Amino acid sequence: MTSPVSTDLSSDIPIEEFRALAHEVADWSADYLGGVGSLPVLPSVRPGDIRSVLPATPPVQGESLTDALSDFRDVIVPGLTHWNHPSFFGYFAMTGSGPGILGEMLAAALNVNAMVWRSSPSGTELEELTADWLRQLLGLPSSFDGVINDTASSSSLHALAAAREAAYPDVRNEGMFQQVHGRIYASEEAHSSIEKAALTLGFGRSGYQTIRTDEQLSMCSSTLRSVIQEDIASGLKPVAVVATLGTTSTTALDPVRKIAELAQEFDLWLHVDAAYGGPAAIIPELRELFDGWEIADSIVVNPHKWLFTPVDCSLLYCRRPEVLKRAFSIVPEYLRTPEIEAGRSLMDYGVALGRRFRAIKLWFVLRYFGQQGIIDRLRIHVELAQALASWVDSAPEWERVAPAPLSLVAFRFISEKLDADALDDANHRIMDRVNESGEAFITHTVVRGRTCLRVSIGNLKTTHAHVQRLWELLQEAAVHEGKVVLPPEVL
Ligand SMILES: Cc1ncc(COP(=O)(O)O)c(C=O)c1O
């Protein structure tokens, strides 16, 4: 005998219990966001600590969510690295702002899946609209068409799939194995997601060519030209070039206009990775840094990095969306609908079929802060980074290793008493001391073969006082590495 299908809502959690818990979660979230600055940024846990105190097997009978929430508070939260902390300066610091969090809550409640227009008319159209709003804020021409992906890694993969489609129209039918000579170029500072995309798309390591960078860590366009020419002479096929505006290590900016001209000359797809740096184009006085990106074929900008939107949210803008669609569109019978011509099917523009309603959180962010509010807040981050850069520049025991055009400063401790390897170790130790303090969190990078520290400013709650305290912590940590005198004006 089959059991009857329940239409009773209480076969899910009873709705009044849901309401009460939702209020409790909202209260917890507000308290957390209000007080996160007093928690240690980095937890003092070791690998395995968290799993070891949680049951290894799922419950046979359901448990109360009150118990799950108390484990969340007592076990999960103490094991978190707090990206929301105003002194989180690692990787690319970011903010899942209040408006973005509220949008995310609603998206979870709705749980719609915008595969095709019919499966979520509002989901589809709000994504189109929000992508277009952001395009306007970024100052990109209306020829760019945007879709929202989870991450920049997916966005760049999709962009390079379109590049492959443009270069090898037969690849869709014939596969890649006959066409082994394609080349994708990016600077030696490009993010690993670009190489990963090249590997995933069948270009192989030999099809991915990095181009050397100049003093500023920007792609050397004359080298790009000569590498392309040599490749053509040896029978290889240049397919795409990726320019980065805001590299991961130091936020270096590739010379996009020159690269765009080369891309046009040699008929290459130009993809711009502005995953982190892109939002700076909203600031009028920084727009010129992006000169030339408007003639790219595709651009990725991640609102979940430096535009106050909770992870995940990555915009892929494409000037040739029909090529992107050609690379990905497959419409199975069950997804054929009468609106297939009139309404867009977002599933056609990437690997994923199902998609979360990510547009709501970005829409809320853009509506709440508005253009001016965004400009004001991004400007503060840039100003704080410039202040830190100036302190580093005036301290003899520290050296800046790269320009700081946006909101990140890359620098290192130096001492004549230590050789190059010892200095690398010293910088690692300084980072560890700062991080162990629990007061601030920074990460490292390697520039021209040497270890450096990175301070990324992207949290809405970060103030001058937080950056100043970080500078003190750095100097206190450096005291152990030599005789560093703390300048009174920064203390
Ligand atoms: C320049 C750049 N591109 C791409 C990525 C990858 O981003 P995602 O985590 O969204 O895939 C990063 C990550 O920091 C990045 O810095």
The ligand as a Tripos MOL2 file, in Angstrom:
@<TRIPOS>MOLECULE
LIG
   16    16     1     0     0
SMALL
NO_CHARGES

@<TRIPOS>ATOM
      1 C1         41.5350   38.4730  -10.6820 C.3       1 LIG1
      2 C2         40.7310   37.2640  -10.2470 C.ar      1 LIG1
      3 N1         40.0840   36.5380  -11.1620 N.ar      1 LIG1
      4 C3         39.3740   35.4680  -10.8240 C.ar      1 LIG1
      5 C4         39.2710   35.0340   -9.5180 C.ar      1 LIG1
      6 C5         38.4550   33.8290   -9.1720 C.3       1 LIG1
      7 O1         37.3020   34.2280   -8.5160 O.3       1 LIG1
      8 P1         36.1220   33.2180   -8.1350 P.3       1 LIG1
      9 O2         36.4050   32.7510   -6.7570 O.co2     1 LIG1
     10 O3         34.8750   34.0340   -8.2200 O.co2     1 LIG1
     11 O4         36.1400   32.1090   -9.1210 O.co2     1 LIG1
     12 C6         39.9490   35.7540   -8.5270 C.ar      1 LIG1
     13 C7         39.8790   35.3390   -7.1080 C.2       1 LIG1
     14 O5         40.3380   36.0100   -6.2280 O.2       1 LIG1
     15 C8         40.6940   36.8870   -8.8990 C.ar      1 LIG1
     16 O6         41.3950   37.5860   -7.9910 O.3       1 LIG1
@<TRIPOS>BOND
     1     1     2 1
     2     2     3 ar
     3     2    15 ar
     4     3     4 ar
     5     4     5 ar
     6     5     6 1
     7     5    12 ar
     8     6     7 1
     9     7     8 1
    10     8     9 2
    11     8    10 1
    12     8    11 1
    13    12    13 1
    14    12    15 ar
    15    13    14 2
    16    15    16 1
@<TRIPOS>SUBSTRUCTURE
     1 LIG1         1 GROUP 0 **** ****
